[in-house]
Amino acid sequence: MKLTNAKLLLALLATVLPLSTATAQALKIPEVSRDKVICFALYTVQNNILKMTAQLYPLKQDEDRKVRLEVKEDGKWKQVAEAPIIAKGWTAPFRVENWDSTRNIEYRLAHGRNAYYTGRIRRDPVDKDTIVVAAFTGNSIYPGHGGDISKADIVANIKKLKPDLLFFSGDQVYDHHKHYAYWLKFGRDFGDIIRNIPTVTIPDDHDVGQGNLWGAGGRVSHTRAGHDGGYAAPVEYVKEVERAQTSHLPDPYDPTPVKRGIGVYYTSLTVGRVSFAIIEDRKFKSGPQGLVPQQGPRPDHITNADYDPKSVDVPGAKLLGERQLKFLRAWAADWHDCDMKSVLSQTVFCGGAHLHGRRGNRLFADLDSNGWPQTGRNKALREIRKGFAFMIAGDQHLGTIIHHGIDNWNDAGYSLCVPSIANLYLRWWVPLEPGKNREPGMPEYTGEFLDGFGNKITMLAVANPTPEENHDKLTTRAAGFGVVRFNKKTREITVECWPRKIDIADPGTKQYSGWPRTIKQQDNYGREAVAYLPTIEVSGMTNPVVQVIDESTDEILYTLRINGSSYRPKVFKKGRYTVNVGEQGTSRMKTLSGVKSLTPDKKRRLTVRF
């Protein structure tokens, strides 16, 4: 949330001071009958390991402190696991190995004698041509900004959409002191779809009780604004939040805690042969206060039109940190269980808005975005593009499609930033000059730009709030959700952005202007080729993995599961390369060493037989 004047400051205070009577009543933990004490549950399955978190209402002193997981077999319920209830937050995390992911399994969670919660754990849809992700962000609780409006329209649309994965990218909870109470409300709002669909929820700044978050590896922050880096809420509060929202995710890549024993959750999840890297783009990020010269009313807001973007790209400023870069490097190179890849993060890797809060409030740079620090941003994009991964994120309150560039425009991947579920704080993309190299017929706000940090981006679509600003809670405030369809057969990615208060099944329903848009998988590594290797012709195997390694540096340039049996690898300098072809982790992998690059006009073929 970004504020710069007295009027907007009142809105920020509302996030840390007592709420209005109506909202406080909505957040009051209801007294439920004891057969309804299980509020909701979240789950994922990875590598035949089921992870599930049962979320309970407060228990009475004499009530059982365990939850049972049962599955239906031959029409009867059979207990397969039991988990202790953690009183701080009232969660029961399950981890069940040897889960059969090839079939749908009816489950129920049981507590005491008569409390049950039922759902279905879906089989892994490996045979589906298209894997569908529904993505959300920014679940405001404030009356007048959509927080007091039912989420039934979203739930109804998701039931019609029938996605394979739900992704909530952050700010599921906007109350800065009562995460548990509002998390229960989140479960009441969305539990009817979450119970039957694998779901990724990752906490962002408001979830952990801050206006913004620069986690700085877990250190203590001395302000709820967060700009000095770290976490302002007590450690146990942060742990409770992350336990509630992330303990159902697959096991973390490296579980080593950060400072003060705060855990990590960055990991990967494969659904229907689409692999999703789940990253924590705020946990290791440096705080700006004292690290960069302040050039505005706040350490994170630059309002000086004459500032030099290079002045804030200072040594020592981190974005993802080395641990997560190592994870992304390994994940991008591993295709043993997937055909396509995507990265799920809290926010996008650039500055994606100009006007914050009101139309007259222009920021030249916002250090809360993943556009800063620039060096860290570019490191992240370099690792992500090695896996030809599409990026999905939220946080900016503004729906966008952006093609990112590092050294040149469009040489990295595409991203979708989804609009908020309910939009408290408006933002707009309003560049001062028209974009360059726009597509024919596209608005002047699209095309190639430098963001406020000098990062190269191409804006392809924006769901700006309407100029009238009549504050209609769901329409002119540009609320909604995103949908991404990964077509494994064509290797195309179709991106959608839907407003609220619509029927997604109605053929006459329109998306936000600029959507839908279809992107080719290989365009997520848009770097121009300097040379090519001989065309690899594969016999005896379809859709093998191809990995290209620069022999002068031993660096993996990229890894891709190709579509078909023929592929001409591009390279970015002349030289000799190693090419690995086949199925990773099996004996059906062959290595071609010393493969010499060719100029683009020359063509050769290499046949690999299995």
C-alpha positions in Angstrom: 0.0 0.0 0.0 1.5 3.3 -1.1 0.4 6.6 0.5 1.8 10.2 0.2 -0.8 12.7 1.6 -2.9 13.2 4.6 -6.1 11.7 3.1 -4.3 8.6 2.1 -2.5 8.3 5.4 -5.9 7.8 7.0 -6.4 4.8 4.9 -3.1 3.4 6.0 -3.9 4.0 9.6 -7.1 2.0 9.1 -4.9 -1.0 8.5 -3.2 -0.7 11.9 -5.8 1.0 14.1 -9.1 -0.6 15.2 -11.5 -1.3 12.3 -15.0 0.1 11.9 -17.7 -1.5 13.9 -19.1 -3.3 10.8 -15.8 -4.7 9.8 -14.8 -5.6 13.3 -18.0 -7.6 13.6 -17.2 -9.3 10.3 -13.8 -10.3 11.7 -15.2 -11.6 15.0 -14.5 -15.3 15.4 -17.9 -16.8 15.3 -19.1 -19.3 17.8 -19.7 -22.6 15.9 -21.3 -25.8 16.9 -18.8 -28.4 17.8 -19.6 -30.5 14.6 -18.5 -27.5 12.6 -15.2 -26.9 14.3 -13.1 -27.7 11.2 -13.3 -24.5 9.1 -11.5 -25.5 5.9 -8.5 -27.3 4.5 -5.8 -26.7 1.9 -3.8 -29.4 0.1 -1.1 -30.1 -2.6 0.4 -33.4 -3.8 3.9 -33.6 -5.0 6.1 -36.8 -5.7 3.2 -38.9 -4.2 3.3 -36.9 -1.0 0.1 -35.4 0.2 0.5 -32.2 2.2 -2.7 -30.9 3.9 -3.5 -28.3 6.5 -6.7 -28.5 8.5 -7.8 -25.1 9.8 -9.9 -25.2 12.9 -11.9 -22.7 15.0 -10.7 -22.3 18.6 -11.1 -25.5 20.7 -12.4 -25.7 24.2 -10.1 -26.7 27.0 -11.4 -30.3 27.2 -11.5 -31.0 23.5 -9.3 -33.4 21.6 -6.1 -31.9 20.2 -5.8 -34.2 17.1 -7.4 -34.3 13.7 -7.9 -37.6 11.7 -7.6 -37.9 7.9 -9.9 -40.5 6.4 -10.4 -41.6 2.9 -13.3 -43.5 1.3 -12.6 -47.0 0.2 -15.3 -49.4 -1.0 -17.9 -47.0 0.4 -16.4 -46.9 3.8 -14.2 -44.4 5.6 -10.7 -45.5 6.5 -8.3 -43.5 8.6 -4.9 -43.0 6.9 -3.3 -40.3 9.1 -3.5 -38.3 12.3 -2.1 -34.9 13.0 -1.6 -32.9 16.2 -3.4 -29.5 16.4 -1.1 -26.6 17.0 -2.9 -24.3 19.4 -1.2 -21.2 18.1 -3.4 -20.7 15.1 -5.3 -23.9 15.5 -3.9 -25.7 12.5 -3.3 -29.5 12.0 -0.6 -30.1 9.3 -0.6 -33.5 7.5 2.2 -35.2 5.5 1.2 -38.5 4.0 3.6 -40.5 1.8 2.9 -43.0 -0.9 -0.2 -41.1 -1.9 -1.9 -42.5 -5.1 -2.1 -39.5 -7.4 -3.5 -41.5 -10.3 -7.1 -41.3 -9.0 -9.6 -39.0 -7.4 -9.9 -39.7 -3.6 -12.7 -38.6 -1.4 -11.4 -37.5 2.0 -12.8 -36.2 5.2 -11.1 -34.6 8.2 -12.5 -35.7 11.5 -12.3 -34.2 15.0 -13.8 -35.6 18.1 -16.9 -37.6 17.8 -18.9 -35.7 15.2 -16.9 -32.9 13.5 -16.3 -33.7 9.8 -15.1 -31.8 6.8 -15.2 -33.4 3.4 -13.6 -32.9 0.0 -11.9 -34.5 -2.9 -8.2 -34.8 -3.6 -7.9 -34.8 -7.4 -5.8 -37.1 -9.4 -2.9 -35.6 -11.2 -4.3 -34.5 -14.6 -1.3 -35.7 -16.6 -3.5 -36.6 -19.6 -5.1 -33.2 -20.0 -3.9 -31.2 -22.9 -4.5 -27.9 -21.1 -3.7 -27.2 -17.4 -5.7 -24.2 -16.1 -4.6 -21.9 -13.2 -6.8 -19.4 -11.5 -4.9 -16.6 -9.8 -5.8 -14.0 -7.2 -4.4 -11.3 -5.1 -5.4 -8.5 -2.7 -8.4 -9.7 -0.6 -9.3 -6.3 0.9 -11.5 -6.3 4.1 -12.5 -2.6 4.0 -16.1 -1.4 3.4 -16.3 0.9 0.4 -13.5 -0.9 -1.3 -15.1 -4.3 -1.9 -14.1 -5.9 1.4 -17.7 -6.0 2.5 -18.9 -7.7 -0.7 -19.6 -11.4 -1.0 -17.0 -13.5 -2.9 -19.8 -15.7 -4.2 -19.3 -14.4 -7.7 -15.7 -15.6 -7.7 -16.5 -18.9 -6.2 -19.3 -19.5 -8.8 -17.1 -18.6 -11.7 -14.3 -20.9 -10.4 -16.7 -23.8 -10.2 -17.6 -23.1 -13.9 -14.0 -22.7 -14.9 -12.9 -26.0 -13.2 -9.2 -25.0 -12.9 -6.5 -27.5 -12.0 -4.7 -25.2 -9.6 -5.6 -22.1 -7.5 -3.0 -19.5 -6.7 -3.4 -16.8 -4.1 -0.3 -14.6 -4.4 -0.6 -12.7 -1.2 -2.6 -10.3 1.0 -5.2 -12.9 1.7 -5.4 -11.1 5.1 -5.4 -7.3 5.4 -5.8 -7.0 9.2 -2.4 -6.3 10.7 -3.0 -7.8 14.1 -5.7 -10.5 13.7 -4.5 -12.8 11.0 -6.2 -15.8 12.5 -9.7 -14.2 12.6 -9.5 -13.0 9.0 -7.9 -16.2 7.8 -10.9 -18.0 9.1 -13.1 -15.6 7.1 -10.9 -16.3 4.0 -11.6 -20.0 4.5 -15.3 -19.3 4.8 -15.3 -17.2 1.6 -13.2 -19.6 -0.6 -13.3 -22.9 1.2 -15.9 -24.3 -1.1 -13.4 -24.3 -4.0 -10.2 -24.9 -2.0 -11.5 -28.1 -0.5 -11.5 -29.8 -3.9 -8.6 -28.1 -5.8 -4.9 -28.0 -5.1 -4.1 -24.5 -3.8 -1.0 -22.4 -3.4 -1.3 -19.6 -0.9 1.8 -17.4 -0.2 1.7 -14.6 2.4 2.7 -11.1 1.5 3.2 -7.9 3.5 -0.3 -7.4 4.9 -0.6 -11.1 5.8 2.3 -10.6 8.2 1.0 -7.3 9.5 3.0 -4.7 7.5 2.4 -2.0 5.0 5.3 -3.3 2.9 7.8 -6.1 3.4 11.5 -6.3 2.8 12.2 -9.5 4.8 16.0 -9.0 4.9 16.5 -12.6 5.9 14.3 -12.5 8.9 15.8 -9.6 10.9 13.7 -7.3 13.2 12.0 -4.3 11.6 11.2 -1.4 13.8 8.3 -0.1 11.8 5.1 -1.6 10.4 5.9 0.3 7.2 8.8 -2.2 6.9 11.3 0.0 5.0 14.2 -0.7 7.4 14.0 -4.4 6.4 12.7 -7.3 8.4 9.6 -8.3 10.2 7.9 -6.0 12.7 5.4 -8.5 14.1 6.6 -10.9 16.8 8.4 -14.0 15.5 5.6 -16.3 16.7 3.0 -14.2 14.8 5.0 -14.5 11.6 5.4 -18.3 12.2 1.7 -18.7 12.8 0.9 -16.9 9.5 3.3 -19.0 7.5 2.2 -22.2 9.2 -1.4 -21.4 8.3 -0.8 -20.4 4.7 2.2 -22.6 3.6 2.5 -25.8 5.6 0.4 -27.6 3.0 2.9 -26.7 0.2 5.4 -29.3 -0.9 8.5 -29.7 1.2 10.8 -26.7 0.8 13.9 -27.0 -1.4 16.1 -26.0 1.5 14.3 -25.9 4.8 17.1 -24.1 6.7 15.4 -21.2 8.6 16.4 -17.6 8.2 17.2 -15.3 11.1 15.3 -15.7 14.4 14.1 -19.2 13.4 11.6 -17.9 10.8 11.0 -20.7 8.3 11.1 -20.8 4.5 8.7 -22.3 2.0 10.2 -21.8 -1.5 9.6 -25.0 -3.4 8.1 -26.5 -6.6 4.8 -28.1 -7.4 4.0 -30.1 -10.5 0.3 -30.3 -11.6 -0.5 -32.1 -14.8 3.1 -32.0 -16.1 3.3 -28.2 -15.6 6.0 -27.4 -13.0 5.5 -24.3 -10.8 8.4 -22.7 -8.9 7.0 -21.1 -5.7 9.3 -18.3 -4.6 9.6 -15.9 -1.6 10.5 -12.6 -3.3 10.1 -10.6 -0.1 11.8 -12.9 2.5 15.4 -12.2 1.6 15.0 -8.8 0.0 17.0 -5.8 1.4 15.2 -2.9 3.0 15.8 0.5 1.3 16.2 2.7 4.4 19.9 3.6 4.9 20.9 1.5 1.8 19.9 3.9 -1.0 19.6 7.7 -1.0 16.1 8.8 -0.1 14.5 10.7 -3.0 11.0 11.2 -1.9 8.7 11.5 1.2 9.4 7.8 2.0 12.5 5.6 1.7 10.7 3.4 -0.8 9.1 6.1 -3.0 11.1 8.1 -5.5 9.3 11.3 -6.6 12.4 13.1 -7.8 12.0 13.3 -11.6 15.7 13.9 -12.1 17.0 11.0 -10.1 19.5 8.6 -11.6 18.2 5.0 -11.6 21.7 3.7 -11.2 22.1 5.4 -7.9 19.8 2.9 -6.2 21.3 -0.2 -7.7 23.8 -0.4 -4.8 26.2 -3.2 -3.9 24.8 -5.5 -1.2 21.2 -4.9 -2.1 19.5 -8.3 -2.5 16.3 -9.5 -4.1 15.8 -13.3 -4.1 19.2 -14.0 -2.4 21.6 -16.7 -3.4 19.6 -19.6 -1.9 16.6 -19.0 -4.1 18.8 -18.3 -7.2 20.4 -21.7 -6.6 16.9 -23.2 -6.3 15.7 -21.6 -9.6 18.8 -22.7 -11.4 18.2 -26.3 -10.3 14.5 -26.1 -11.0 15.0 -24.6 -14.5 17.3 -27.5 -15.4 15.0 -30.3 -14.1 12.3 -31.5 -16.6 11.9 -35.1 -15.4 8.2 -34.6 -14.6 7.0 -31.8 -16.8 6.4 -30.3 -20.2 6.1 -26.6 -19.3 7.2 -24.3 -16.4 5.9 -21.3 -14.5 7.0 -19.2 -11.6 4.6 -18.1 -8.9 5.7 -15.0 -6.9 4.3 -12.2 -4.8 4.9 -9.4 -7.2 6.4 -8.8 -10.7 10.0 -8.2 -11.7 9.6 -4.5 -12.7 7.8 -1.3 -11.7 4.4 -1.9 -13.1 2.5 1.3 -12.2 3.0 5.0 -12.3 0.1 6.6 -10.3 -0.5 5.4 -6.8 -3.6 6.0 -4.7 -4.9 8.9 -6.8 -4.4 10.2 -10.3 -2.1 13.1 -9.3 0.3 11.0 -7.3 3.1 9.9 -9.7 6.0 7.8 -8.5 9.0 7.6 -10.7 10.1 4.4 -8.9 8.6 2.1 -6.2 11.3 0.1 -4.4 8.6 -2.3 -3.1 8.4 -3.8 -6.6 10.7 -6.5 -7.9 12.2 -4.0 -10.3 14.6 -3.1 -7.5 17.4 -3.9 -6.9 18.0 -4.0 -10.6 21.0 -6.4 -10.3 19.0 -8.8 -8.3 16.1 -8.5 -10.7 18.3 -9.4 -13.7 19.8 -12.3 -11.8 16.4 -13.7 -11.1 15.2 -13.3 -14.7 18.3 -14.9 -16.1 17.6 -18.0 -14.1 13.9 -18.1 -14.8 14.3 -17.8 -18.6 16.6 -20.8 -18.6 13.5 -22.8 -18.1 11.3 -20.9 -20.6 9.0 -20.1 -17.6 6.0 -17.9 -17.6 5.5 -15.8 -14.5 2.4 -15.2 -12.4 2.2 -12.7 -9.6 0.0 -10.1 -7.8 0.4 -7.3 -5.3 0.3 -4.4 -7.7 -3.5 -4.1 -7.6 -3.3 -3.7 -11.3 -3.7 -6.3 -14.0 -0.9 -6.3 -16.6 0.9 -8.5 -19.2 4.6 -7.6 -19.5 7.4 -9.0 -21.6 10.6 -8.5 -19.6 14.0 -7.6 -20.9 17.5 -7.7 -19.4 20.1 -6.6 -21.9 17.6 -6.0 -24.6 13.8 -5.6 -24.8 12.0 -8.9 -24.7 15.0 -11.1 -24.1 13.5 -12.7 -21.0 10.0 -14.0 -20.0 6.4 -12.8 -19.9 4.4 -12.1 -16.7 0.8 -11.8 -15.7 0.1 -9.6 -12.7 -3.5 -10.3 -11.6 -5.8 -7.5 -10.4 -7.0 -7.5 -6.8 -10.0 -9.4 -5.6 -11.2 -6.2 -4.0 -9.2 -3.0 -4.6 -8.5 -0.7 -1.7 -5.7 1.2 -3.2 -5.8 2.1 -6.9 -2.9 2.2 -9.3 -2.6 3.2 -12.9 -0.1 2.6 -15.7 0.1 6.1 -17.3 3.4 6.6 -19.1 4.4 10.2 -20.0 5.4 9.2 -23.5 4.0 6.6 -25.9 5.5 3.2 -26.0 7.9 2.3 -28.8 7.5 -0.5 -31.2 3.8 -0.9 -30.4 1.8 -3.6 -32.0 -0.5 -2.2 -34.8 -3.7 -0.7 -33.4 -2.5 -0.9 -29.7 -2.9 2.0 -27.3 -0.1 4.4 -26.7 0.4 3.1 -23.1 1.6 -0.2 -24.6 4.9 -0.9 -26.2 8.5 -0.7 -25.1 9.4 1.3 -22.0 12.1 1.8 -19.4 10.5 1.4 -15.9 11.5 3.8 -13.1 14.7 1.7 -12.5 15.7 1.7 -16.1 14.6 -1.9 -16.6 13.5 -2.8 -20.1 9.9 -3.9 -20.3 7.2 -4.2 -23.0 3.7 -3.5 -21.8 1.2 -5.6 -23.7 -2.1 -5.1 -21.7 -3.2 -3.0 -18.7 -6.5 -3.1 -16.7 -6.4 0.5 -15.5 -9.3 1.8 -13.3 -11.7 3.9 -15.3 -11.1 7.7 -15.4 -14.4 8.5 -13.8 -13.4 7.0 -10.4 -17.0 6.8 -9.3 -15.7 4.2 -6.7 -18.1 1.5 -7.7 -16.7 -1.3 -5.6 -16.3 -3.9 -8.3 -16.2 -2.3 -11.7 -14.3 0.9 -12.0 -11.9 -0.1 -9.3 -10.5 -2.7 -11.7 -11.0 -5.7 -9.4 -11.0 -9.3 -10.7 -8.8 -12.3 -11.2 -6.5 -14.0 -13.7 -6.6 -17.3 -15.6 -3.6 -18.9 -17.3 -4.0 -21.9 -19.6 -1.0 -24.0 -20.3 -1.6 -26.0 -23.5 1.0 -28.8 -23.5 0.0 -30.0 -26.9 0.7 -26.7 -28.7 3.1 -25.4 -26.0 1.2 -22.2 -25.9 0.1 -20.1 -22.9 -3.2 -18.2 -23.0 -3.5 -15.4 -20.5 -6.9 -14.1 -19.3 -8.0 -11.3 -17.0 -11.6 -11.2 -15.8 -13.5 -8.5 -14.0 -15.8 -9.2 -11.0 -19.6 -9.3 -11.2 -19.6 -11.3 -14.4 -20.5 -14.8 -15.6 -17.4 -16.5 -17.0 -19.5 -19.0 -18.9 -21.5 -16.4 -20.8 -20.1 -16.1 -24.3 -21.0 -12.4 -24.3 -18.9 -11.7 -21.2 -15.8 -9.5 -22.0 -12.4 -9.6 -20.3 -10.4 -6.5 -19.6 -9.1 -4.8 -22.7 -6.0 -6.5 -24.0 -7.0 -9.9 -22.9 -6.9 -12.8 -23.8 -3.4 -13.1 -25.2 -1.6 -16.3 -26.3 2.2 -16.6 -25.9 4.5 -19.3 -27.2 6.4 -21.2 -24.7 9.8 -20.6 -26.3 9.2 -16.8 -26.3 9.8 -16.9 -22.6 13.5 -17.0 -23.5 13.3 -14.3 -26.2 17.1 -13.7 -26.4 18.2 -13.3 -30.0 20.5 -16.1 -31.3 24.0 -15.3 -32.4 24.5 -18.7 -33.8 22.8 -22.1 -33.9 23.8 -25.7 -33.2 23.0 -28.4 -35.7 19.4 -29.5 -35.7 18.9 -32.4 -33.3 16.9 -35.2 -34.9 15.7 -37.8 -32.4 14.7 -41.3 -33.3 12.9 -43.7 -30.9 11.7 -41.0 -28.5 9.1 -38.2 -28.7 9.3 -34.9 -26.8 12.8 -35.5 -25.2 14.5 -33.0 -22.9 17.3 -31.0 -24.6 19.9 -29.2 -22.5 22.6 -26.9 -23.9 25.8 -26.3 -22.0 28.5 -23.8 -22.9 31.8 -25.7 -22.7 33.9 -22.6 -22.2 32.1 -21.8 -18.9 30.3 -25.1 -18.0 27.1 -23.0 -17.7 23.7 -24.5 -18.5 22.3 -22.0 -21.1 18.8 -23.5 -21.0 16.9 -26.8 -20.7 13.6 -27.5 -22.5 11.4 -30.5 -23.2 10.9 -30.1 -26.9 7.6 -30.6 -28.7 8.2 -33.4 -31.2 11.5 -35.0 -32.3 13.4 -32.2 -34.0 15.0 -29.1 -32.5 17.5 -26.5 -33.6 19.2 -25.1 -30.4 20.1 -21.4 -30.4 23.2 -20.1 -28.8 24.5 -16.7 -28.0 28.1 -16.8 -29.0 30.3 -18.9 -31.3 32.0 -21.9 -29.7 31.6 -25.5 -28.7 28.7 -26.8 -26.7 27.6 -30.0 -24.9 24.0 -31.1 -25.7 22.2 -33.6 -23.4 19.2 -35.3 -25.1 16.7 -37.8 -23.7 14.9 -38.5 -20.4 16.6 -37.0 -17.4 17.3 -39.4 -14.5 17.2 -42.5 -16.7 19.5 -44.5 -18.9 17.8 -43.0 -21.9 19.9 -39.8 -21.9 22.7 -39.2 -24.4 25.4 -36.6 -24.3 26.9 -34.9 -27.4 30.1 -33.2 -26.6 32.1 -30.6 -28.6 29.2 -29.6 -30.8 30.4 -26.6 -32.8 28.1 -23.6 -33.4 27.1 -22.6 -36.9 26.2 -19.3 -38.4 22.4 -18.8 -38.8 22.6 -19.4 -42.6 24.3 -22.8 -42.3 22.4 -25.9 -41.4 23.5 -29.4 -40.3 21.7 -32.3 -38.7 22.7 -34.6 -35.8 20.7 -37.8 -35.3 20.3 -39.2 -31.8 18.9 -42.7 -31.7 17.2 -44.5 -28.8 
